[in-house]
Amino acid sequence: MNKLLKSFKNIIVSFLILILIWQVLVTAFNINPTLFPAPLKVLDAFKELLTTGLRGSSSDATLFSHIGISLFRFFCGYLLAVVLAVVLGLILGWFPKVFAYVNPIVQLIRPIAPVAWLPFIVLWVGIGSAPAIVIIFIAGFFPILLSTVTAVVSIDPIYLKVAQNFGISRGMTLIKIVFPAIFSQIATSLHLALGSSWVFLVSGEMVGAQSGLGFLVMDAKNCIRSDALLATMITIGLIGLVLDVLIRLFERFIAVKFGYGADRFIVND
């Protein structure tokens, strides 16, 4: 609890320092508010977005509505990527000879930026929420898949020998022994995939969507509202921070409850 309070204090102090530097720079260099608005002007934009929505926008949705839609799309794509990537990663890691044939295809597709698929995605699934969900899925799938496969392949052989000595079936060994043993490595890939998926959510919503935070970014740009644009960008960053904290708490809960590398999460208050 003390560590949590200290972390919260550090976050607040760092944000206050950032806002102070922001205000000093705007004042000292007399920056045109149209180009880069002061903190108070951005705060006014926050109030506008939260109450009435962006004035002059093609949508009358408020900021909370856009956040809700973006989070729905994010969790649909991200959770689907997590489940499929972990399951497929366990299977391919368990059968490395099969993965030897799959890996070249994965390495061919993986470097392609998810947004590069947008023209095809729009043609295949249309506009709206579907393109953003597909892009989130692509962004999160490959890091988790490759991390899971690598973790399974490099697992300490002692785990497999113990399972063999106790007569545990291969399927149960994979679920009951291998997965818990590599959970901490999978958790690291979940963090990386979460960040990249959230980034590409915004990119996906910039094309073809009529709602969401990515759409709001484009809408504020089209309305020449740099204050609303900054307010939306700050919202995106804050939600990303909250999501990272939540996944860390979930990881700790699972680790402590089921003993998956729980020693990593023991905190001496």
Residue pairs with C-beta under 8 A, 6 or more apart in sequence:
1 269
2 269
3 267
3 269
11 241
19 39
22 38
22 39
23 38
23 39
25 31
26 33
26 36
26 37
26 38
26 39
27 38
33 41
33 226
33 227
34 224
34 226
35 226
36 226
36 230
37 45
37 226
37 227
37 230
41 227
42 227
42 230
42 231
42 234
44 227
45 225
45 227
45 228
45 230
45 231
46 63
46 231
48 54
48 55
48 228
49 62
49 63
49 216
49 228
49 231
49 232
50 62
50 63
50 64
51 62
52 60
52 62
53 59
53 60
53 61
53 62
53 63
54 216
54 219
54 220
54 223
54 225
54 228
55 223
56 223
56 225
57 216
57 219
57 223
58 210
58 219
59 210
59 211
59 215
59 219
61 69
61 211
63 216
63 231
63 232
63 235
65 211
66 211
66 212
66 213
66 215
66 216
67 213
67 235
67 239
69 129
69 211
69 212
70 201
70 202
70 205
70 212
70 213
70 214
70 239
71 239
72 129
73 129
73 132
73 133
73 136
73 201
73 204
73 205
73 212
74 136
74 197
74 198
74 201
76 129
76 133
76 136
77 132
77 133
77 134
77 135
77 136
77 137
77 139
77 140
77 197
77 201
78 136
78 137
78 140
78 193
78 194
78 197
80 133
80 137
81 136
81 137
81 138
81 139
81 140
81 141
81 144
81 193
81 197
82 140
82 144
82 190
82 193
84 141
85 140
85 141
85 142
85 144
85 145
85 148
85 193
86 144
86 148
86 186
88 145
88 148
89 144
89 145
89 146
89 147
89 148
89 149
89 151
89 152
89 186
90 148
90 152
90 174
90 178
90 179
92 98
92 99
92 102
92 145
92 149
92 152
93 99
93 148
93 149
93 150
93 151
93 152
93 153
94 152
94 170
94 174
94 178
96 153
99 149
99 153
106 142
106 145
106 146
109 142
110 142
110 146
114 135
114 136
114 138
114 139
114 200
114 203
114 204
115 135
115 200
115 203
115 204
117 134
117 135
117 138
118 131
118 135
118 204
118 207
118 208
121 130
121 131
121 134
121 135
122 131
122 207
122 208
125 131
125 134
127 208
127 209
128 208
128 209
128 210
129 209
131 204
131 207
131 208
131 209
132 201
132 204
132 205
132 209
132 212
132 214
133 204
134 204
135 200
135 201
135 203
135 204
136 197
136 200
136 201
136 204
138 200
139 193
139 196
139 197
139 199
139 200
140 193
140 194
140 196
140 197
141 193
143 189
143 192
143 193
143 196
144 186
144 189
144 190
144 193
146 189
147 185
147 186
147 188
147 189
147 192
148 182
148 185
148 186
148 189
150 185
151 182
151 185
151 186
152 178
152 182
155 178
155 181
155 182
156 181
159 177
159 178
159 181
160 173
160 177
160 178
162 177
163 172
163 173
163 177
168 176
168 177
180 258
180 259
180 260
183 254
183 255
183 260
183 261
184 255
184 260
184 261
184 264
187 251
187 255
190 247
190 251
191 244
191 247
191 248
194 243
194 244
194 247
195 240
195 244
198 236
198 239
198 240
198 243
201 212
201 213
201 214
202 213
202 214
202 217
202 236
203 214
204 214
205 211
205 212
205 213
205 214
205 215
206 214
206 215
206 217
206 218
209 215
213 232
213 235
213 236
213 239
216 228
216 232
217 229
217 232
217 233
217 236
220 226
220 228
220 229
220 231
220 232
221 229
251 265
252 265
254 260
255 261
255 262
255 264
255 265
256 262
256 265
